Amino acid sequence: MALIFKKLEYNASIPRKSLNTAYLQPNNWDDFHFKTLFKLTIFDEAGEKYDVGNVKIGYVNQVAGWTSKNIEPEFKFLSSDFFSLGQDEDYYKNITKLNGDDRKQVLTALRDVVYDEGILQLSLEHDVMKTSLLREVSLSLVSGPFRRVLGGGELLTDFDFGYSIAQGSRTAGLDISFSVDPDSNPPTNIHVLIGRNGVGKTHLLNNMVKALVAEEESEKNVGAFYSLDSNERSPFSQRQLQELFSSVVSVAFSAFDPFEPYPEQKDKTKGVRYSYVGLKRATNHGGKKGTPMSRDMLTKEFLESLSSLIDKGYKDQWITTISGLEADDLFSDIDLAGVVKKSSANDLDPEVKKIFNKLSSGHSIVLLTLTKLVEKVRNQTLVLLDEPEGHLHPPLLSAFIRTLSDLLSHRNGIAIIATHSPVILQEVPKSCVWKLRRTGLDASAERPEMETFGENVGVLTREVFNLEATESGYHQLLKKEMATTKSYKKILRNFNGQLGAEARGVLRGLLLVSEAEEE
């Protein structure tokens, strides 16, 4: 028996029991004045319930407002003016759990663009598709993973790509490659750029962002991504980039780096979708763009992100992710995951805000970052992180890297981290590490000589920073301070906070070497 589709009123509840009925529950989510989001729930002929997930529905020449106002209260098939797009892989996974007839009817009745290429091409002519339906889903997901899921295929994919930038009058040339094998152990979904202060790690990450999202930038200025499958190493076209990466998320832990967040691209058919996670204002709202956010703003950002991901059905993924931080005693004691379990998107437990406000800057930043990543990272997302060690002590940093790797494995993503910290090297194999060197405009990238995964931090510190050959300058001052105290925070205070990022990385390494020798 064919399914009957019923459109509920906003805030109306889905019946506890039903037969052969699919319910569309409108959501108030606003995509630049479009309200296209629905939750789809299906009861089959035996009364079994399927929480299919979130789907966005638009129609030809839709200007703005609620899609639901143009949908009949009850129907078997939407008219040819409509088109729909599920908002994550789970939506299409859940559709494949239906029997064959119901599965086909859902996809045809809602005029799904993943299922029908002709409907996809029609939808791309309209702003509602570009601005709303594709706001958090890229074309690469539509033509790749989503279709693979409907066909019973695997989600995880290999990544093989390079990035190169030519030497210019003010830029050092560099050529580096990245590969991810989804079945590798240890995982290869986190790659690391490490080197002394001033080699250009942060500048390199920002050029990568520009090469992906800024169409007006030239390859000469910002470099280009290319395929490792071709000997010619010709740059990816814009369409090829969109097929390689569904989105790029830039994570900046420092409020003092010179680069500002890019604005969100409304038209999702142009360039790779971009999101910023960090301590700077991404817009002029509430203060000047690029200036540091206040503690209250960070709290608001965290609560809004948490509510958003719960509303989109990612609460369980968030709980799994945050549980990975419980190797840290503080996160284990506060049991934030237990509190969030009792919360809904529109009714967060007040205790959540209280807990976040009591956290140290380091703990609050790592929690905010992972929350935003659970919200933003999708299949084939590239995450670029700049110096996460600035706010995190070594055990928390290690827990963060492992938790990030698990999230990327779940979402089929990849991360590139710029760092001074040998602690991060412990968490990745040497095939995922580039040691960067630069003298003037001459730059080089090489793999470590030794295996890095699980290696002693002191050994890695000497490998990266060549400490054995450096017995003068600021290293000697650091060692003098260590003769009186082994406290990282006390040494920072003794220098009045005037230690650069490289010096802080070296200091952490020296302290860990000292601890290991004493044991």
ZAMARGU-4260 file (C-alpha; in steps of 0.2 Angstrom, whole numbers, plus 5000, padded with zeros to 4 digits):
<rodrens>
0) 5000/5000/5000 | 5007/5017/4995 | 5012/5030/5008 | 5002/5045/5012 | 5012/5061/5016
5) 5005/5073/5029 | 5011/5090/5033 | 5010/5095/5051 | 5008/5112/5057 | 5023/5121/5065
10) 5026/5114/5083 | 5013/5100/5081 | 5019/5083/5087 | 5021/5068/5077 | 5008/5054/5082
15) 5015/5040/5093 | 5007/5027/5081 | 5002/5027/5063 | 5001/5016/5047 | 5008/5019/5030
20) 5010/5037/5033 | 5025/5049/5031 | 5025/5065/5042 | 5033/5081/5037 | 5036/5092/5052
25) 5041/5110/5048 | 5056/5118/5057 | 5058/5137/5060 | 5077/5136/5054 | 5080/5152/5044
30) 5092/5151/5029 | 5094/5170/5024 | 5074/5172/5025 | 5071/5154/5017 | 5062/5142/5029
35) 5064/5125/5020 | 5068/5113/5034 | 5057/5098/5038 | 5059/5083/5049 | 5053/5067/5040
40) 5046/5053/5050 | 5038/5037/5042 | 5027/5023/5049 | 5027/5008/5037 | 5012/4996/5034
45) 5017/4986/5050 | 5017/5002/5060 | 5036/5002/5062 | 5042/5020/5065 | 5057/5027/5055
50) 5065/5043/5061 | 5072/5047/5044 | 5080/5064/5048 | 5081/5082/5041 | 5076/5087/5023
55) 5075/5103/5015 | 5061/5106/5002 | 5061/5121/4990 | 5051/5125/4974 | 5053/5134/4957
60) 5055/5153/4959 | 5053/5153/4978 | 5058/5170/4984 | 5058/5168/5003 | 5047/5162/5017
65) 5040/5145/5022 | 5040/5131/5010 | 5026/5123/5020 | 5014/5136/5016 | 5014/5129/4998
70) 5013/5111/5002 | 4996/5103/5004 | 4991/5096/5021 | 4990/5078/5013 | 4997/5071/4997
75) 5005/5056/4988 | 5017/5066/4977 | 5023/5084/4977 | 5020/5093/4960 | 5034/5095/4948
80) 5038/5113/4954 | 5046/5105/4970 | 5063/5098/4974 | 5071/5091/4990 | 5088/5087/4998
85) 5092/5077/5013 | 5104/5086/5025 | 5116/5072/5030 | 5122/5055/5026 | 5110/5048/5040
90) 5095/5054/5030 | 5099/5043/5015 | 5105/5028/5026 | 5088/5028/5035 | 5079/5029/5018
95) 5088/5013/5013 | 5081/5004/5028 | 5064/5006/5021 | 5056/4992/5010 | 5059/4994/4991
100) 5042/5002/4987 | 5042/5014/5001 | 5060/5019/4998 | 5056/5023/4979 | 5040/5032/4984
105) 5049/5043/4997 | 5062/5048/4984 | 5050/5051/4970 | 5036/5059/4980 | 5048/5072/4988
110) 5057/5074/4971 | 5074/5071/4978 | 5089/5079/4969 | 5101/5065/4974 | 5089/5052/4967
115) 5085/5061/4951 | 5099/5071/4941 | 5086/5080/4931 | 5078/5087/4946 | 5095/5092/4952
120) 5099/5102/4937 | 5082/5110/4938 | 5085/5115/4956 | 5102/5123/4953 | 5093/5137/4942
125) 5084/5143/4958 | 5091/5154/4973 | 5082/5143/4986 | 5093/5129/4981 | 5109/5139/4981
130) 5106/5148/4997 | 5096/5136/5008 | 5096/5118/5002 | 5114/5119/4999 | 5119/5130/5014
135) 5126/5115/5024 | 5127/5102/5010 | 5139/5104/4995 | 5137/5098/4977 | 5151/5085/4981
140) 5140/5077/4994 | 5125/5076/4982 | 5135/5068/4968 | 5146/5058/4979 | 5143/5051/4996
145) 5124/5053/4996 | 5122/5044/4980 | 5134/5030/4986 | 5123/5028/5002 | 5107/5026/4991
150) 5116/5013/4981 | 5122/5004/4996 | 5140/5010/4994 | 5153/5015/5007 | 5155/5032/5015
155) 5174/5033/5018 | 5185/5038/5004 | 5204/5040/5001 | 5211/5058/5000 | 5226/5061/4988
160) 5231/5078/4984 | 5245/5091/4984 | 5247/5109/4987 | 5260/5120/4979 | 5264/5138/4979
165) 5278/5146/4968 | 5292/5157/4974 | 5287/5175/4973 | 5295/5192/4977 | 5289/5190/4995
170) 5284/5172/4996 | 5294/5156/4998 | 5289/5142/4986 | 5284/5125/4993 | 5276/5109/4987
175) 5268/5097/4999 | 5256/5082/4997 | 5243/5073/5008 | 5236/5056/5008 | 5223/5048/5019
180) 5219/5029/5019 | 5203/5027/5028 | 5208/5009/5033 | 5225/5014/5040 | 5231/5010/5058
185) 5236/5022/5065 | 5224/5034/5057 | 5231/5046/5043 | 5217/5059/5043 | 5227/5072/5053
190) 5242/5079/5045 | 5255/5091/5053 | 5265/5105/5048 | 5279/5109/5061 | 5294/5120/5061
195) 5302/5135/5070 | 5293/5152/5072 | 5293/5162/5056 | 5294/5148/5043 | 5277/5153/5037
200) 5265/5139/5044 | 5251/5151/5048 | 5253/5160/5031 | 5253/5143/5022 | 5236/5138/5030
205) 5228/5155/5025 | 5234/5153/5008 | 5226/5136/5007 | 5210/5144/5012 | 5211/5158/4999
210) 5215/5145/4986 | 5199/5135/4990 | 5186/5149/4993 | 5193/5166/4985 | 5189/5164/4967
215) 5197/5181/4964 | 5214/5176/4970 | 5227/5170/4957 | 5237/5154/4958 | 5253/5164/4958
220) 5248/5173/4974 | 5240/5159/4985 | 5245/5143/4977 | 5234/5129/4971 | 5229/5111/4975
225) 5232/5097/4963 | 5229/5079/4960 | 5242/5066/4964 | 5235/5054/4951 | 5243/5064/4937
230) 5261/5067/4933 | 5257/5084/4926 | 5251/5091/4943 | 5239/5103/4935 | 5228/5113/4947
235) 5211/5107/4951 | 5197/5117/4943 | 5184/5125/4954 | 5172/5111/4951 | 5185/5098/4955
240) 5189/5107/4971 | 5170/5106/4976 | 5171/5087/4972 | 5186/5085/4983 | 5181/5095/4998
245) 5163/5098/5003 | 5169/5112/5014 | 5184/5120/5023 | 5183/5124/5041 | 5197/5136/5048
250) 5201/5135/5066 | 5212/5148/5074 | 5216/5147/5093 | 5225/5164/5094 | 5216/5180/5095
255) 5232/5189/5089 | 5236/5181/5072 | 5235/5194/5058 | 5222/5185/5047 | 5204/5189/5048
260) 5190/5176/5045 | 5182/5176/5028 | 5163/5180/5026 | 5151/5166/5023 | 5147/5163/5005
265) 5128/5163/5002 | 5129/5155/4985 | 5134/5137/4988 | 5138/5134/4970 | 5152/5146/4970
270) 5168/5140/4978 | 5171/5128/4992 | 5159/5131/5007 | 5169/5140/5021 | 5167/5141/5040
275) 5177/5150/5053 | 5179/5143/5071 | 5190/5154/5083 | 5192/5169/5095 | 5189/5183/5082
280) 5172/5191/5077 | 5168/5184/5059 | 5156/5199/5056 | 5154/5217/5061 | 5139/5213/5072
285) 5142/5217/5090 | 5160/5224/5087 | 5173/5227/5074 | 5176/5212/5062 | 5192/5202/5066
290) 5193/5209/5085 | 5193/5196/5099 | 5177/5190/5106 | 5173/5193/5124 | 5170/5178/5136
295) 5151/5182/5135 | 5152/5181/5116 | 5161/5164/5117 | 5148/5157/5129 | 5134/5163/5117
300) 5143/5155/5102 | 5145/5138/5112 | 5126/5138/5117 | 5120/5143/5100 | 5131/5129/5092
305) 5126/5116/5104 | 5107/5120/5101 | 5110/5120/5082 | 5118/5103/5082 | 5105/5096/5094
310) 5091/5103/5082 | 5100/5094/5067 | 5100/5077/5076 | 5119/5077/5081 | 5117/5076/5100
315) 5123/5058/5100 | 5138/5062/5090 | 5142/5077/5101 | 5141/5066/5117 | 5152/5053/5109
320) 5165/5066/5104 | 5165/5075/5121 | 5167/5058/5130 | 5184/5057/5121 | 5190/5072/5132
325) 5186/5063/5148 | 5204/5056/5149 | 5206/5074/5156 | 5201/5074/5174 | 5191/5090/5173
330) 5180/5084/5159 | 5178/5068/5168 | 5172/5076/5184 | 5160/5089/5176 | 5150/5076/5166
335) 5144/5088/5154 | 5138/5075/5142 | 5126/5068/5155 | 5119/5086/5157 | 5116/5088/5139
340) 5108/5071/5137 | 5093/5079/5146 | 5092/5094/5135 | 5083/5098/5119 | 5088/5111/5106
345) 5075/5124/5112 | 5077/5120/5131 | 5096/5118/5136 | 5098/5113/5154 | 5104/5130/5163
350) 5118/5119/5170 | 5126/5119/5153 | 5129/5137/5153 | 5135/5137/5172 | 5148/5123/5168
355) 5155/5132/5152 | 5157/5148/5162 | 5167/5139/5176 | 5179/5131/5164 | 5197/5138/5161
360) 5201/5147/5145 | 5210/5131/5138 | 5195/5119/5143 | 5182/5131/5136 | 5191/5134/5120
365) 5193/5115/5116 | 5175/5112/5121 | 5169/5126/5110 | 5180/5120/5095 | 5174/5102/5096
370) 5156/5108/5097 | 5158/5119/5082 | 5167/5105/5073 | 5153/5093/5076 | 5141/5106/5070
375) 5151/5110/5054 | 5161/5095/5049 | 5153/5085/5035 | 5158/5071/5023 | 5174/5077/5014
380) 5177/5092/5025 | 5195/5099/5026 | 5199/5106/5043 | 5214/5118/5045 | 5220/5121/5063
385) 5232/5134/5068 | 5243/5131/5084 | 5230/5122/5095 | 5244/5120/5108 | 5243/5138/5114
390) 5229/5135/5126 | 5231/5117/5130 | 5242/5107/5142 | 5250/5091/5134 | 5237/5078/5141
395) 5222/5089/5135 | 5231/5092/5118 | 5233/5074/5116 | 5215/5070/5120 | 5210/5084/5108
400) 5220/5077/5094 | 5213/5059/5097 | 5195/5065/5098 | 5197/5076/5082 | 5204/5060/5073
405) 5189/5050/5079 | 5176/5064/5073 | 5185/5065/5056 | 5184/5046/5054 | 5166/5046/5058
410) 5163/5061/5045 | 5176/5056/5032 | 5186/5072/5034 | 5204/5077/5035 | 5213/5090/5045
415) 5230/5099/5043 | 5237/5107/5059 | 5251/5120/5060 | 5260/5118/5076 | 5276/5120/5086
420) 5271/5106/5098 | 5280/5089/5097 | 5266/5082/5108 | 5255/5083/5092 | 5268/5073/5083
425) 5266/5059/5095 | 5248/5056/5089 | 5252/5054/5070 | 5263/5044/5059 | 5278/5052/5051
430) 5269/5049/5034 | 5257/5063/5040 | 5271/5075/5046 | 5280/5089/5036 | 5295/5098/5044
435) 5296/5115/5037 | 5312/5125/5035 | 5315/5142/5028 | 5329/5154/5025 | 5324/5170/5016
440) 5313/5165/5001 | 5321/5147/5001 | 5309/5135/5009 | 5309/5116/5011 | 5298/5102/5017
445) 5304/5085/5023 | 5297/5070/5032 | 5305/5066/5049 | 5319/5053/5049 | 5311/5043/5063
450) 5293/5036/5066 | 5284/5049/5076 | 5268/5040/5081 | 5270/5036/5100 | 5288/5042/5100
455) 5296/5050/5116 | 5292/5069/5116 | 5310/5073/5120 | 5317/5063/5105 | 5304/5072/5094
460) 5308/5089/5101 | 5327/5086/5097 | 5322/5080/5080 | 5311/5095/5075 | 5321/5109/5084
465) 5338/5102/5084 | 5340/5106/5102 | 5357/5096/5104 | 5365/5109/5092 | 5357/5124/5100
470) 5366/5128/5116 | 5365/5147/5116 | 5352/5160/5114 | 5335/5159/5122 | 5337/5140/5125
475) 5350/5144/5138 | 5338/5156/5147 | 5325/5143/5147 | 5336/5130/5155 | 5342/5142/5168
480) 5324/5145/5173 | 5321/5126/5174 | 5335/5124/5186 | 5324/5134/5199 | 5307/5127/5194
485) 5299/5114/5183 | 5282/5123/5182 | 5277/5129/5165 | 5266/5143/5171 | 5279/5150/5184
490) 5292/5151/5170 | 5280/5160/5159 | 5277/5172/5173 | 5296/5174/5176 | 5297/5180/5158
495) 5282/5191/5160 | 5273/5182/5147 | 5286/5187/5134 | 5289/5170/5126 | 5285/5168/5108
500) 5276/5153/5101 | 5292/5143/5097 | 5299/5146/5114 | 5284/5140/5122 | 5284/5124/5112
505) 5303/5122/5116 | 5300/5125/5134 | 5286/5112/5135 | 5297/5099/5126 | 5312/5103/5138
510) 5300/5101/5153 | 5294/5084/5146 | 5312/5078/5143 | 5317/5083/5161 | 5302/5073/5168
515) 5306/5058/5158 | 5324/5058/5163 | 5319/5060/5182 | 5308/5045/5180
</rodrens>
